[in-house]
């Protein structure tokens, strides 16, 4: 399934039905008076958050949505039927913006949550409405009002509780595959992860926690280098960042500083988000190297530091327990 996290759509609510001009025509009822009914209201456009969607892919093919118009009024003071609302399903975590003004209209985060993004027009008034002492036989009515028309920008931010970050080939995908049922692409070259990967990790209590593996960042990502930083929006909602560092590279601490700099450049509080740091691939280095890197990093941060091997699963139990304890 193709992962799409940005989309732009056009929505048009229904027009209200027209009111009509009509008079009572009944035997033995002289001067029956006006009896034109009001038009029905137009249908509205409503977005509905559903948990079984993970992408905005559908909006690559369907970009325009219209609701039903209201029906015109009828004789004998009959009001026209209201137009049916148009419901559009979106993934949980979808933020909705007015594409023309940039205004945030709503944020759909819970399954079943709804948001009316375009209201239907009101129905027009029939001539019955204009009856008065000075006008006993009004011969005019009003047309229905048009519904709202908007261009919307949809932006998906995944609802993961733990965001896994790090440079390409740090072992993030291997880690999420080791602790969950997720099966991301894993290979020995940079940028094998091109989209966020989600995995549910079970706590000892049986509850599930959603982890998100974010495509690797490199120096200059905040300026669009590599994959850029677009996918960082998916960890804006996380409670915790799990920073994975490859301890086998020439300077793991420089890699740590690179990621921290990109988080700071991105902003939105990510650099201040609680973090747990994991030196990965410790099975490939000696004990002295591990101790040296832990000592160097401890001088830069007070965040907890763990040593793991995602391939051999060494240290994963202790790491996960620290994550559960941080919630």
Secondary structure, 3 states (H helix, E strand, C coil): CCCCCEEEEEEECCCCCCCCCCECCECCECCCCECCCCCCCCCCEEEEEECCCCCCHHHHCCCEEECCCCCCCECCCECCCCCCCEEEEEECCEEEEECCCCCEEEEECCCCCEEEEECCCCCCCCHHHHCCCCCCCCCCCCCCCCCCEEEEEEEECCCCCEEEECECCCCHHHHHHHHCCCCCCCCCCCCCCCCCEEEEEECCCCCEEEEEECCCECCCHHHCCCCCCHHHHHHCCCCEEEEEEECCCCCHHHHHHHHHHHHHHHCCCHHHCCEEEEEECHHHCCHHHHHHHHHHHHCCCCCCEEECECCCCECHHHHHHHHHHHC
